[in-house]
Each structure stands twice: as C-alpha cells, then as structure tokens.
Amino acid sequence: DEMRAWGIGAPQIAELARALSAKRGRPHRFAGPGEAARVLRRELSARPPASAPSPAPTTRAPSPRASIAIENLSFTYRDGSTALRDVSLSVPEGQFLILAGPNGSGKTTLAKHFIGLLKPAAGRVLIDGEDTARLRVPQLARSVGYVFQNPDHQIFAATVAEEIAFGLRLQGLEDAEVRRRVAESLTEYGLESCATLPPATLSLGERRQVTLAAVLATRPRILVLDEPTGGLDWQSREEMLARAQAFHDAGGTVVLITHDVRLMAERGERIVILLRGRVCFDGSADELFRRRDLLAQAQLTAPPVVRLAQRLARFGVPPGAHTVAELVDVL
C-alpha cells in the first residue's frame, strides 16, 4: 500500500501474494515466482482435484467496419533500409490492438503511415476507407490522434494552453469552442496550474499528459500511442492506461505500441508482432504466451503471473490466467 502511495509498482508476484491474502483472510508472503510456485504447489496438492475453467474473455466484440486497413504495405527509407515488407492488416472499429516487436522491427514506421507522416512505397493504407496517400497530415489528424514516444518530438507551442489549442484551431473551430475545450482539457488532466507555463519546464509525465490532452481534445476516432508508458512511474503509467481504456470504452479504436508484456496480458484484445518488417504473429495473448519460440524471437518474456500459472498447470490451474486478478480467481 505504501509503494502504491509513493507511485511505485510492486513486483507482480508480490501483488499476487497481497491479493491472495485479502481474498483468503490469511497472509501469503512471497515476492518471486520460485517461492510462489513452492507455496502454491503445497496448497494445491492438499486440495481435492477440481475442474477450474479458464477465465472467460471480457473484451467487447469489435465492429466489422475497419478503422485501419493495410494492404501489402512496403516501405524503404532513403538510406536503403527496408522497414516494412508486404504488411497486410485490418483493424476493426472499436478494437484495442497492441503492436509489439523488437527494436527496429517496423512498429513506429507502420504507425506513422496511419497519420500520413510516411507514405507507402508499395501497397496502401486506408483510414476509415480513405487512402492516406491522397490526404495531408492535417486531414488525417481529424480521424487519427498520434501520441509520440518522445513528447518533445511533438510539443512545440510556447505554453501548455497553446499546445492544446493548436489542433483545435487547425480544425477551424470557433474561438469560443477552442477556449471551452482547452479549459475542459486543462481541468480533466490536472494541468490548470501549468496552463501558462512552457511545456519544456514540466516533468516527463506532465509532458506526456499535455500531448495526450492536445490529441484527445480534437476528438479523434483512432488513438495511436507509441510506447506511452516508457519512463513513467507506476501511478503515471496507470493514469495513462486508464485514459486509453476510457477512450476505447467510449467506442474508439486504439493502437498501442509497447514492449510491456504485462500490458499485453492486461489490455490487449489482439496482439500483432512485427519481426524484420513482417507480421509474424496476429492473435490473442493466450496464443502468444504459449509460443515460447516466438516470444524468444520477438525478445519478449511472458509476465511472471503467466509463467507461474504455466508451472501450476499439472495441479489444475489453467494456462489462460494472464493477470493477478484472473489467477487469484482460479486459485
């Protein structure tokens, strides 16, 4: 509890011990997967066999309408390096898609095509049915909100309020509406005291909030987040993810680029892995975490709770438990 108050994330296995203690009314103390496995194996061995169903999926079924359609997309940079090779992908409206892969696999290059910052060398990208090659960045920004990995690559206005107002003015909104939305955003994101400050004077977490506030103030239908939790403390991470989830819950399409496997387990309805510019996996977290060979290729490791559930499989624990809450329910 104190770590949470300090904004520091506890190890996932320690969170499991805390949750089991609260559920069972007696203390569980373990911080690592090996110790947790030993304790839980003893407990499970002492119980009569039981059939434990895999946790039921709680995701909302996406619309069949495609927010993003990628058709045989290839892209090569001017230095001759090929970043994308014949990528085809469809993202239905209202889906929460996680895009992952090792550094240099083409994730950010692919995402920049959604906002028109890059144009296809071959193939095409459709946003709400419109070809991005025929649209300018300001036109695409009406549909797609893009939050860069580094907020300093996105922020340029003299003050926080001006940064939020810029995209609204670009849409041609009247001054009164611009002022109203800016005021709403400053309040919602806790930035009122920073309104007249230069964004460069703010912390990384605050600058991330400014970029997200500026993007969402324009009310896009698609939100693209490039490594949004990198460098953030636990509390700021949770706040950022909660805002992305709220956008999704309201019907928006989210594409989130990350290396965070815990985030994949907790948030991803669908995970796409890029490797050397090609799609090498497209499926659920459950399917991904069963593929140790693929995880190794993508330089990923399943979250501790997933690995613990796999170690406890012969005691009746289903391997589909991906989060602390799911594993507690199963146990």
Disulfide bonds with the S-S distance in Angstrom:
none
